[in-house]
Amino acid sequence: MQTTACTYGALRILIACEHSGDRPLTMPEMASLLGMSEALVVKACHRLMRAGYIAGQRGRGGGYRLARPAAAITLFEIVDLFEDENDLFPCRLQADGPCRVAGICRLRVVCAEAWEAYADTLRATSIADVAAEPTVETAA
């Protein structure tokens, strides 16, 4: 299971926007800050903006900022926006027609269970959760 660079970039863009507060971030600024290509930033920002997760402002002092509170955006929403579940768990045996081993193969069942566990974790985690400053636990 692996997300695309665009999905991972979109999550990082939302985290950067949360960290910037009310100050809008430009695409070149995001690309530099996050170590991403400008083309990837453009692609991710366009989709995030169309879906209402970020808002853009043109002109001097313009850029992108969160359109919704970070606590109200789950990681699952973003992964779901950018990824197709079938791409995360591809079954190559079905590529040429009906699966010949479906009756004896447990792989699809295990993958479905793994997907649900993964999705549950993403549903329970917000952008605010992952943007929070890490806490350091000390041994007593």
N, C-alpha and C positions, 0 to 999 in steps of 0.2 A: 504494500500500500504506500503510495507516494503521491503527494500533491504536486501540481505543476508549479513552475517558477512564478507564474502570474498569480496563482492563489497565495503562495507564500509571500510574494511581494505586496499583494493587497492587504494581507494581515499586518505586515510591517508598516505599510503606509498609514493604516488606521491607528496603529500604536504611535507612530510619529506625530500624527495629527492630535492625538490625545495629549501627548507630551508638550505640544506647542501651545496648548490652551487656546486663547482667542486669536493668536497670531497666525495668519494664513501661511502655508508653506507653498512655495512655487515648485513646479515639476523639476527644474534643474537642482533646486535645493534638496528635494527628496532624493533624487538620483544620487547626488553626492553623499548625503547623510546616510543613506541606506546601502550604498554600494551597488546600485541597480542601474541598468541602462535606462536612458531617457525613454526609449521606445517601450520598454516594459512598464515604466511608470505611467506613460500616456495611456497604454492599453488598460492597465488596472484602474487608473483614476477615472477613465471614461466609463467603465462598467460600474464602478462604485458610485459615480455621480448619477448615472441613469437609474440606479436602484435606490437612490435616496440616502446613501450612507455618508457621502461627503457633498459639500456645496462648494462651488467655485466662484471666484470673483475676478473679473478681468481688470486690467489696467494697473496703474501705480498702486502699490500696496496690496495687490491682489494675490490670489493663490487659492489653496484648498484648506478647508477645515471640516471637522465633523459636522454633519447635519443633524445628528441625533446624539444623545448622551452615550458615552462609551459603555456605560453599564447596561445600556439597553440593546447593545449589539453583541450577539453571541458568535463565537467562532464557527459554530455550525452554519449560521446564516451565510457567512462569507464562503466557507467551503462549498456549501450547497449552491451558491450563486456561480462559482467558478468551475466546479467539478461535476462530472457525471459519475454517479455511483458505479456504473459499469466500467468506467475508466480506472477507478480505484481498485476494483476487484475484477479484473478481466478474466473471463473463462475462454481460453483460446480454443478449446475443443468445439465450441459452438460456432466458430467462425465460418465453417463450410456447410452449415445446416444443423439439423437437430443433433443434440448431443448423444453420442453412441453409448456413453457409460453412465448416464444420469441415474439409472436404477441402482448402481453400486457405488457411485462416487459420493463421498462425504465432504469433499473439498468445498463444494458450493454451500453446504450447510455450515461448515466451520467459518467460511468467509462471511456469510450472513450474520453469524453470531459476533464475529470480530467487528463487522461494520456497525452493528448495534451498540457494542461497547464503546467503540470509537466515537460514534455519533452522540451517545449519551454524555460522554466527557466533554465534547465540543459544545453541546447544548447547555451544559452546566457552567461553562466558562465564558466570561465576557471579555471584550477588548479592555475594559477597565481592569479586570483581574490580571491580564498579562502585561498591561502597561504600568502596573503598580511597581514601586521601587521594591527590589528584592529585600527580604529580611534575612539577616544573618543569625543563625541559631548558634549559641555558644554552649559548649559542654560544661556541665556543672561539676 
